[in-house]
Amino acid sequence: MKELPPIQGVNAPYIRDITHAGEIAEKYGVPNDDVLLMSLNLSGVQYNNVENDRGRFWITMPNVKGYRVALTITTPEATSFVHTDGSVQIDGHEIGKASAIEKDTCTDSYWRGDNHLTLNTNQRSLCKGCGFCGTYNLERGDHPLTDEETLQAEAGKLTAEAGDFSHVNTIGIVTGCFMDEKLLVEHIQLVRKVFSQYGFKGEIQYVGSQIRNEKSIAQLAKDGEFSLYLTLEVFSHRDLLMKKQKNSLTLERAKSLLKYARSTGSHSSFLYIAGLDSLKTYYKELPDFAGIIDRFPQIQTYQLYSPKQIKFRHPEAFSLDYFFKMRQFTEKVLPGMSPIIHHNYRGLWYDNYLGKQL
């Protein structure tokens, strides 16, 4: 069996101090906050004596913009950031006010902003097999939402908390694998049926890789507004980094499905993890998707759920230069789109995209 090339690097902090962050910001012409927040997400944060765990919290920067982060709680060898006394600091310098750290768990439903609901319907926490993923290591709080009765109960609970679903624009379905594609399609249709009874008239977003046939897309598009977000994750070494159920979707087939989705009037995009491919690979593959997708891809920085996962990080990705070059190239290739910050807690953009405020 093939092996990945050896990693050249160590899990050292991405930035040393606030001065270092300013130097990188000036080099790439980006806001200082973007350097700090990207580094924080990549490196993680020190908190008390915790060596390896996951946490999430809100950080409010000096410009009063607030960001939700979900990251690794780690050691001084891996990060220069410290969560202490209601703030995040680096080298004794406060970069922003911070809420208390909550346990990062895998839950069955949660809101992103006021108008988007994410449903983890088929126990995503039980999904495992991709080396770079750590969701299955999180504390499980996601119960099966796969039949009409449990979906009704979930919709009723959410309605009691947030009112009816007439104000909800999108429901994203992020799920573990079903036995086959037919069952998945029926499940997505059931989610629409149940939540429409509570006022939902918006878009269903499927986030996964189990839809492989045009017929499935046509069925879902016929039912109502639909979008296909394929979890591609990485462009190279797909057979080594991902389980067979995911790597069996080739890049060419993915492009074909995304293109077909657009032809039905649906929307299309993909999820990608920054830090697994070489820049050369990214430069080669991304432009092929530019004329196919109509939604900005969810590009997430690679975080280490456990220290041993460092072996999957590409040697180039031990430097912030890698991520800012990737950011610059993406802006060049996708100038007519922009990321939605609250849809991605660990992205490459925070304050602006192509110089425009987000």
Contacts in CASP RR format, 6 or more apart in sequence:
PFRMAT RR
TARGET T0000
AUTHOR 0000-0000-0000
METHOD contacts of the structure
MODEL  1
MKELPPIQGVNAPYIRDITHAGEIAEKYGVPNDDVLLMSLNLSGVQYNNV
ENDRGRFWITMPNVKGYRVALTITTPEATSFVHTDGSVQIDGHEIGKASA
IEKDTCTDSYWRGDNHLTLNTNQRSLCKGCGFCGTYNLERGDHPLTDEET
LQAEAGKLTAEAGDFSHVNTIGIVTGCFMDEKLLVEHIQLVRKVFSQYGF
KGEIQYVGSQIRNEKSIAQLAKDGEFSLYLTLEVFSHRDLLMKKQKNSLT
LERAKSLLKYARSTGSHSSFLYIAGLDSLKTYYKELPDFAGIIDRFPQIQ
TYQLYSPKQIKFRHPEAFSLDYFFKMRQFTEKVLPGMSPIIHHNYRGLWY
DNYLGKQL
2 239 0 8 1.000
2 240 0 8 1.000
3 240 0 8 1.000
4 237 0 8 1.000
4 240 0 8 1.000
4 241 0 8 1.000
4 311 0 8 1.000
4 312 0 8 1.000
5 315 0 8 1.000
7 310 0 8 1.000
7 311 0 8 1.000
7 313 0 8 1.000
7 315 0 8 1.000
8 315 0 8 1.000
8 318 0 8 1.000
9 315 0 8 1.000
9 318 0 8 1.000
10 318 0 8 1.000
11 77 0 8 1.000
11 78 0 8 1.000
11 304 0 8 1.000
11 307 0 8 1.000
11 310 0 8 1.000
12 77 0 8 1.000
12 78 0 8 1.000
12 318 0 8 1.000
13 39 0 8 1.000
13 43 0 8 1.000
13 78 0 8 1.000
13 79 0 8 1.000
13 80 0 8 1.000
13 81 0 8 1.000
14 38 0 8 1.000
14 39 0 8 1.000
14 42 0 8 1.000
14 43 0 8 1.000
14 319 0 8 1.000
14 320 0 8 1.000
15 21 0 8 1.000
15 24 0 8 1.000
15 35 0 8 1.000
15 36 0 8 1.000
15 39 0 8 1.000
15 43 0 8 1.000
15 80 0 8 1.000
15 90 0 8 1.000
15 320 0 8 1.000
16 80 0 8 1.000
16 91 0 8 1.000
17 80 0 8 1.000
17 90 0 8 1.000
17 91 0 8 1.000
17 93 0 8 1.000
18 90 0 8 1.000
18 91 0 8 1.000
18 93 0 8 1.000
18 95 0 8 1.000
21 32 0 8 1.000
21 35 0 8 1.000
21 36 0 8 1.000
21 39 0 8 1.000
21 90 0 8 1.000
22 32 0 8 1.000
22 35 0 8 1.000
24 35 0 8 1.000
24 320 0 8 1.000
24 324 0 8 1.000
25 31 0 8 1.000
25 32 0 8 1.000
25 34 0 8 1.000
25 35 0 8 1.000
27 324 0 8 1.000
28 324 0 8 1.000
28 327 0 8 1.000
28 328 0 8 1.000
30 324 0 8 1.000
30 327 0 8 1.000
30 351 0 8 1.000
30 352 0 8 1.000
31 350 0 8 1.000
31 351 0 8 1.000
31 352 0 8 1.000
33 61 0 8 1.000
33 63 0 8 1.000
33 65 0 8 1.000
33 350 0 8 1.000
33 351 0 8 1.000
34 349 0 8 1.000
34 350 0 8 1.000
34 351 0 8 1.000
34 352 0 8 1.000
35 320 0 8 1.000
36 61 0 8 1.000
36 90 0 8 1.000
36 95 0 8 1.000
37 59 0 8 1.000
37 61 0 8 1.000
37 67 0 8 1.000
37 69 0 8 1.000
37 350 0 8 1.000
38 301 0 8 1.000
38 320 0 8 1.000
38 323 0 8 1.000
38 347 0 8 1.000
38 348 0 8 1.000
38 350 0 8 1.000
39 81 0 8 1.000
39 320 0 8 1.000
40 59 0 8 1.000
40 69 0 8 1.000
40 71 0 8 1.000
40 79 0 8 1.000
40 81 0 8 1.000
40 88 0 8 1.000
40 95 0 8 1.000
41 69 0 8 1.000
41 71 0 8 1.000
41 301 0 8 1.000
41 303 0 8 1.000
41 345 0 8 1.000
41 346 0 8 1.000
41 347 0 8 1.000
42 301 0 8 1.000
42 302 0 8 1.000
42 303 0 8 1.000
42 320 0 8 1.000
42 323 0 8 1.000
43 74 0 8 1.000
43 78 0 8 1.000
43 79 0 8 1.000
43 80 0 8 1.000
43 81 0 8 1.000
44 71 0 8 1.000
44 72 0 8 1.000
44 73 0 8 1.000
44 74 0 8 1.000
44 78 0 8 1.000
44 79 0 8 1.000
44 81 0 8 1.000
44 303 0 8 1.000
45 71 0 8 1.000
45 72 0 8 1.000
45 73 0 8 1.000
45 74 0 8 1.000
45 79 0 8 1.000
45 81 0 8 1.000
45 82 0 8 1.000
45 83 0 8 1.000
45 88 0 8 1.000
46 73 0 8 1.000
46 74 0 8 1.000
46 75 0 8 1.000
46 76 0 8 1.000
46 79 0 8 1.000
46 81 0 8 1.000
46 82 0 8 1.000
46 83 0 8 1.000
47 73 0 8 1.000
47 82 0 8 1.000
47 83 0 8 1.000
47 84 0 8 1.000
47 101 0 8 1.000
50 73 0 8 1.000
50 74 0 8 1.000
51 74 0 8 1.000
51 75 0 8 1.000
52 72 0 8 1.000
52 73 0 8 1.000
52 74 0 8 1.000
52 75 0 8 1.000
52 306 0 8 1.000
52 307 0 8 1.000
53 72 0 8 1.000
53 73 0 8 1.000
54 70 0 8 1.000
54 71 0 8 1.000
54 72 0 8 1.000
54 73 0 8 1.000
54 103 0 8 1.000
54 104 0 8 1.000
54 137 0 8 1.000
54 138 0 8 1.000
54 305 0 8 1.000
55 70 0 8 1.000
55 71 0 8 1.000
55 72 0 8 1.000
55 73 0 8 1.000
55 101 0 8 1.000
55 102 0 8 1.000
55 103 0 8 1.000
55 104 0 8 1.000
56 68 0 8 1.000
56 69 0 8 1.000
56 70 0 8 1.000
56 71 0 8 1.000
56 101 0 8 1.000
56 102 0 8 1.000
56 103 0 8 1.000
56 104 0 8 1.000
56 345 0 8 1.000
57 68 0 8 1.000
57 69 0 8 1.000
57 83 0 8 1.000
57 98 0 8 1.000
57 99 0 8 1.000
57 100 0 8 1.000
57 101 0 8 1.000
57 102 0 8 1.000
58 66 0 8 1.000
58 67 0 8 1.000
58 68 0 8 1.000
58 69 0 8 1.000
58 98 0 8 1.000
58 99 0 8 1.000
59 66 0 8 1.000
59 67 0 8 1.000
59 69 0 8 1.000
59 88 0 8 1.000
59 95 0 8 1.000
59 96 0 8 1.000
59 97 0 8 1.000
59 98 0 8 1.000
59 99 0 8 1.000
60 66 0 8 1.000
60 67 0 8 1.000
60 96 0 8 1.000
60 97 0 8 1.000
60 98 0 8 1.000
61 67 0 8 1.000
61 95 0 8 1.000
61 96 0 8 1.000
62 96 0 8 1.000
63 351 0 8 1.000
65 350 0 8 1.000
65 351 0 8 1.000
67 341 0 8 1.000
67 345 0 8 1.000
67 350 0 8 1.000
68 342 0 8 1.000
68 345 0 8 1.000
69 345 0 8 1.000
69 346 0 8 1.000
70 104 0 8 1.000
70 345 0 8 1.000
70 346 0 8 1.000
71 104 0 8 1.000
71 303 0 8 1.000
71 346 0 8 1.000
72 78 0 8 1.000
72 303 0 8 1.000
72 304 0 8 1.000
72 305 0 8 1.000
73 83 0 8 1.000
73 101 0 8 1.000
74 304 0 8 1.000
78 304 0 8 1.000
78 307 0 8 1.000
80 90 0 8 1.000
80 91 0 8 1.000
81 88 0 8 1.000
81 89 0 8 1.000
81 90 0 8 1.000
81 95 0 8 1.000
82 88 0 8 1.000
82 89 0 8 1.000
82 90 0 8 1.000
82 92 0 8 1.000
83 98 0 8 1.000
83 101 0 8 1.000
86 97 0 8 1.000
86 98 0 8 1.000
86 99 0 8 1.000
86 100 0 8 1.000
87 94 0 8 1.000
87 95 0 8 1.000
87 96 0 8 1.000
87 97 0 8 1.000
87 98 0 8 1.000
88 94 0 8 1.000
88 95 0 8 1.000
88 96 0 8 1.000
88 98 0 8 1.000
89 95 0 8 1.000
103 139 0 8 1.000
104 138 0 8 1.000
105 138 0 8 1.000
105 139 0 8 1.000
105 140 0 8 1.000
105 141 0 8 1.000
106 120 0 8 1.000
106 124 0 8 1.000
106 125 0 8 1.000
106 135 0 8 1.000
106 138 0 8 1.000
106 139 0 8 1.000
106 140 0 8 1.000
106 141 0 8 1.000
106 142 0 8 1.000
107 120 0 8 1.000
107 141 0 8 1.000
107 142 0 8 1.000
108 119 0 8 1.000
108 120 0 8 1.000
108 121 0 8 1.000
108 141 0 8 1.000
108 142 0 8 1.000
108 143 0 8 1.000
108 145 0 8 1.000
108 154 0 8 1.000
109 117 0 8 1.000
109 118 0 8 1.000
109 119 0 8 1.000
109 120 0 8 1.000
109 145 0 8 1.000
109 154 0 8 1.000
109 158 0 8 1.000
110 117 0 8 1.000
110 118 0 8 1.000
111 117 0 8 1.000
111 118 0 8 1.000
111 162 0 8 1.000
112 118 0 8 1.000
112 342 0 8 1.000
112 343 0 8 1.000
113 342 0 8 1.000
114 167 0 8 1.000
115 167 0 8 1.000
115 168 0 8 1.000
115 169 0 8 1.000
115 170 0 8 1.000
116 168 0 8 1.000
116 169 0 8 1.000
116 170 0 8 1.000
116 171 0 8 1.000
116 172 0 8 1.000
116 342 0 8 1.000
116 343 0 8 1.000
117 158 0 8 1.000
117 165 0 8 1.000
117 168 0 8 1.000
117 170 0 8 1.000
117 171 0 8 1.000
117 172 0 8 1.000
118 171 0 8 1.000
118 172 0 8 1.000
118 174 0 8 1.000
119 145 0 8 1.000
119 154 0 8 1.000
119 171 0 8 1.000
119 172 0 8 1.000
119 173 0 8 1.000
119 174 0 8 1.000
119 175 0 8 1.000
119 191 0 8 1.000
120 142 0 8 1.000
120 145 0 8 1.000
120 174 0 8 1.000
120 175 0 8 1.000
120 176 0 8 1.000
121 144 0 8 1.000
121 145 0 8 1.000
121 146 0 8 1.000
121 151 0 8 1.000
121 173 0 8 1.000
121 174 0 8 1.000
121 175 0 8 1.000
121 187 0 8 1.000
121 191 0 8 1.000
122 144 0 8 1.000
122 145 0 8 1.000
122 146 0 8 1.000
122 175 0 8 1.000
122 176 0 8 1.000
122 177 0 8 1.000
122 178 0 8 1.000
122 187 0 8 1.000
123 140 0 8 1.000
123 142 0 8 1.000
123 143 0 8 1.000
123 144 0 8 1.000
123 176 0 8 1.000
124 135 0 8 1.000
124 142 0 8 1.000
124 174 0 8 1.000
124 175 0 8 1.000
124 176 0 8 1.000
125 135 0 8 1.000
125 136 0 8 1.000
125 138 0 8 1.000
125 140 0 8 1.000
125 141 0 8 1.000
125 142 0 8 1.000
126 136 0 8 1.000
126 140 0 8 1.000
126 176 0 8 1.000
127 133 0 8 1.000
127 135 0 8 1.000
127 136 0 8 1.000
127 176 0 8 1.000
127 177 0 8 1.000
128 135 0 8 1.000
128 136 0 8 1.000
128 243 0 8 1.000
129 242 0 8 1.000
129 243 0 8 1.000
130 233 0 8 1.000
130 241 0 8 1.000
130 242 0 8 1.000
130 243 0 8 1.000
130 246 0 8 1.000
131 241 0 8 1.000
131 242 0 8 1.000
131 309 0 8 1.000
131 312 0 8 1.000
132 233 0 8 1.000
132 234 0 8 1.000
132 241 0 8 1.000
132 273 0 8 1.000
132 276 0 8 1.000
132 302 0 8 1.000
132 309 0 8 1.000
132 312 0 8 1.000
133 305 0 8 1.000
134 305 0 8 1.000
134 306 0 8 1.000
134 309 0 8 1.000
135 305 0 8 1.000
137 305 0 8 1.000
137 306 0 8 1.000
143 150 0 8 1.000
144 150 0 8 1.000
145 151 0 8 1.000
145 154 0 8 1.000
146 187 0 8 1.000
148 190 0 8 1.000
148 193 0 8 1.000
148 194 0 8 1.000
151 190 0 8 1.000
151 191 0 8 1.000
151 194 0 8 1.000
151 195 0 8 1.000
152 194 0 8 1.000
152 197 0 8 1.000
155 165 0 8 1.000
155 194 0 8 1.000
155 195 0 8 1.000
155 197 0 8 1.000
155 198 0 8 1.000
156 198 0 8 1.000
158 165 0 8 1.000
159 165 0 8 1.000
159 198 0 8 1.000
164 198 0 8 1.000
164 199 0 8 1.000
165 195 0 8 1.000
165 198 0 8 1.000
165 199 0 8 1.000
165 200 0 8 1.000
166 199 0 8 1.000
166 200 0 8 1.000
166 201 0 8 1.000
168 195 0 8 1.000
168 200 0 8 1.000
168 202 0 8 1.000
169 202 0 8 1.000
169 203 0 8 1.000
170 202 0 8 1.000
170 203 0 8 1.000
170 204 0 8 1.000
170 205 0 8 1.000
170 227 0 8 1.000
171 191 0 8 1.000
171 195 0 8 1.000
171 200 0 8 1.000
171 202 0 8 1.000
171 203 0 8 1.000
171 204 0 8 1.000
171 205 0 8 1.000
172 204 0 8 1.000
172 205 0 8 1.000
172 206 0 8 1.000
172 207 0 8 1.000
173 187 0 8 1.000
173 188 0 8 1.000
173 191 0 8 1.000
173 204 0 8 1.000
173 205 0 8 1.000
173 206 0 8 1.000
173 207 0 8 1.000
174 207 0 8 1.000
174 208 0 8 1.000
175 184 0 8 1.000
175 187 0 8 1.000
175 208 0 8 1.000
177 210 0 8 1.000
177 245 0 8 1.000
178 184 0 8 1.000
178 187 0 8 1.000
178 210 0 8 1.000
181 210 0 8 1.000
181 211 0 8 1.000
181 212 0 8 1.000
181 213 0 8 1.000
181 216 0 8 1.000
184 210 0 8 1.000
184 211 0 8 1.000
184 216 0 8 1.000
185 211 0 8 1.000
185 216 0 8 1.000
185 219 0 8 1.000
185 220 0 8 1.000
188 204 0 8 1.000
188 206 0 8 1.000
188 220 0 8 1.000
189 219 0 8 1.000
189 220 0 8 1.000
189 223 0 8 1.000
191 204 0 8 1.000
192 200 0 8 1.000
192 204 0 8 1.000
192 223 0 8 1.000
192 224 0 8 1.000
202 224 0 8 1.000
202 225 0 8 1.000
203 224 0 8 1.000
203 225 0 8 1.000
203 226 0 8 1.000
203 227 0 8 1.000
203 267 0 8 1.000
204 220 0 8 1.000
204 223 0 8 1.000
204 224 0 8 1.000
204 225 0 8 1.000
204 226 0 8 1.000
204 227 0 8 1.000
205 226 0 8 1.000
205 227 0 8 1.000
205 229 0 8 1.000
206 220 0 8 1.000
206 226 0 8 1.000
206 227 0 8 1.000
206 228 0 8 1.000
206 229 0 8 1.000
207 229 0 8 1.000
207 231 0 8 1.000
207 271 0 8 1.000
208 229 0 8 1.000
208 230 0 8 1.000
208 231 0 8 1.000
208 271 0 8 1.000
209 230 0 8 1.000
209 231 0 8 1.000
209 232 0 8 1.000
209 245 0 8 1.000
209 246 0 8 1.000
209 249 0 8 1.000
210 245 0 8 1.000
211 217 0 8 1.000
211 228 0 8 1.000
211 230 0 8 1.000
211 257 0 8 1.000
212 249 0 8 1.000
212 253 0 8 1.000
212 257 0 8 1.000
214 257 0 8 1.000
214 260 0 8 1.000
217 226 0 8 1.000
217 228 0 8 1.000
217 257 0 8 1.000
217 260 0 8 1.000
217 261 0 8 1.000
217 264 0 8 1.000
217 266 0 8 1.000
218 264 0 8 1.000
220 226 0 8 1.000
220 266 0 8 1.000
221 261 0 8 1.000
221 264 0 8 1.000
221 265 0 8 1.000
221 266 0 8 1.000
225 266 0 8 1.000
226 261 0 8 1.000
226 264 0 8 1.000
226 266 0 8 1.000
226 267 0 8 1.000
227 261 0 8 1.000
227 266 0 8 1.000
227 267 0 8 1.000
227 268 0 8 1.000
227 269 0 8 1.000
227 295 0 8 1.000
228 257 0 8 1.000
228 258 0 8 1.000
228 261 0 8 1.000
228 266 0 8 1.000
228 267 0 8 1.000
228 268 0 8 1.000
228 269 0 8 1.000
229 268 0 8 1.000
229 269 0 8 1.000
229 270 0 8 1.000
229 271 0 8 1.000
229 295 0 8 1.000
229 298 0 8 1.000
230 249 0 8 1.000
230 254 0 8 1.000
230 257 0 8 1.000
230 258 0 8 1.000
230 268 0 8 1.000
230 269 0 8 1.000
230 270 0 8 1.000
230 271 0 8 1.000
231 246 0 8 1.000
231 270 0 8 1.000
231 271 0 8 1.000
232 249 0 8 1.000
232 251 0 8 1.000
232 254 0 8 1.000
232 270 0 8 1.000
232 271 0 8 1.000
232 272 0 8 1.000
233 241 0 8 1.000
233 242 0 8 1.000
233 246 0 8 1.000
233 271 0 8 1.000
233 272 0 8 1.000
233 273 0 8 1.000
233 276 0 8 1.000
234 241 0 8 1.000
234 242 0 8 1.000
234 272 0 8 1.000
234 273 0 8 1.000
234 276 0 8 1.000
234 277 0 8 1.000
235 251 0 8 1.000
235 272 0 8 1.000
235 277 0 8 1.000
235 281 0 8 1.000
235 282 0 8 1.000
235 284 0 8 1.000
235 285 0 8 1.000
236 276 0 8 1.000
236 277 0 8 1.000
236 278 0 8 1.000
236 281 0 8 1.000
237 276 0 8 1.000
238 246 0 8 1.000
238 247 0 8 1.000
239 247 0 8 1.000
241 247 0 8 1.000
241 276 0 8 1.000
241 312 0 8 1.000
251 285 0 8 1.000
251 288 0 8 1.000
254 270 0 8 1.000
255 288 0 8 1.000
255 289 0 8 1.000
255 292 0 8 1.000
257 268 0 8 1.000
258 268 0 8 1.000
258 269 0 8 1.000
258 270 0 8 1.000
258 289 0 8 1.000
258 292 0 8 1.000
258 293 0 8 1.000
259 268 0 8 1.000
259 292 0 8 1.000
261 267 0 8 1.000
261 268 0 8 1.000
262 268 0 8 1.000
262 292 0 8 1.000
262 293 0 8 1.000
262 294 0 8 1.000
267 294 0 8 1.000
267 295 0 8 1.000
268 292 0 8 1.000
268 293 0 8 1.000
268 294 0 8 1.000
268 295 0 8 1.000
269 293 0 8 1.000
269 294 0 8 1.000
269 295 0 8 1.000
269 296 0 8 1.000
269 297 0 8 1.000
269 298 0 8 1.000
270 289 0 8 1.000
270 293 0 8 1.000
270 297 0 8 1.000
270 298 0 8 1.000
271 297 0 8 1.000
271 298 0 8 1.000
271 300 0 8 1.000
272 297 0 8 1.000
272 298 0 8 1.000
272 299 0 8 1.000
272 300 0 8 1.000
273 299 0 8 1.000
273 300 0 8 1.000
273 301 0 8 1.000
273 302 0 8 1.000
274 299 0 8 1.000
274 300 0 8 1.000
274 301 0 8 1.000
274 302 0 8 1.000
274 317 0 8 1.000
274 323 0 8 1.000
274 326 0 8 1.000
274 347 0 8 1.000
274 348 0 8 1.000
275 301 0 8 1.000
275 302 0 8 1.000
275 313 0 8 1.000
275 314 0 8 1.000
275 316 0 8 1.000
275 317 0 8 1.000
275 322 0 8 1.000
275 323 0 8 1.000
276 302 0 8 1.000
276 312 0 8 1.000
276 313 0 8 1.000
276 314 0 8 1.000
276 317 0 8 1.000
277 285 0 8 1.000
277 314 0 8 1.000
278 314 0 8 1.000
278 316 0 8 1.000
279 316 0 8 1.000
279 322 0 8 1.000
279 325 0 8 1.000
279 326 0 8 1.000
279 329 0 8 1.000
282 326 0 8 1.000
282 329 0 8 1.000
283 329 0 8 1.000
286 329 0 8 1.000
286 330 0 8 1.000
286 333 0 8 1.000
287 333 0 8 1.000
289 297 0 8 1.000
290 333 0 8 1.000
290 334 0 8 1.000
294 337 0 8 1.000
295 337 0 8 1.000
296 334 0 8 1.000
296 337 0 8 1.000
296 338 0 8 1.000
296 339 0 8 1.000
296 340 0 8 1.000
297 334 0 8 1.000
298 343 0 8 1.000
298 344 0 8 1.000
299 326 0 8 1.000
299 330 0 8 1.000
299 339 0 8 1.000
299 344 0 8 1.000
299 347 0 8 1.000
299 348 0 8 1.000
300 344 0 8 1.000
300 346 0 8 1.000
300 347 0 8 1.000
301 323 0 8 1.000
301 346 0 8 1.000
301 347 0 8 1.000
301 348 0 8 1.000
302 312 0 8 1.000
302 313 0 8 1.000
302 317 0 8 1.000
303 346 0 8 1.000
304 310 0 8 1.000
304 313 0 8 1.000
314 322 0 8 1.000
316 322 0 8 1.000
317 323 0 8 1.000
323 348 0 8 1.000
326 348 0 8 1.000
327 348 0 8 1.000
327 349 0 8 1.000
330 348 0 8 1.000
331 353 0 8 1.000
331 354 0 8 1.000
335 354 0 8 1.000
338 349 0 8 1.000
338 353 0 8 1.000
338 354 0 8 1.000
338 356 0 8 1.000
338 358 0 8 1.000
339 347 0 8 1.000
339 348 0 8 1.000
339 349 0 8 1.000
339 353 0 8 1.000
339 358 0 8 1.000
341 349 0 8 1.000
341 350 0 8 1.000
341 358 0 8 1.000
349 358 0 8 1.000
350 358 0 8 1.000
351 357 0 8 1.000
351 358 0 8 1.000
352 358 0 8 1.000
END
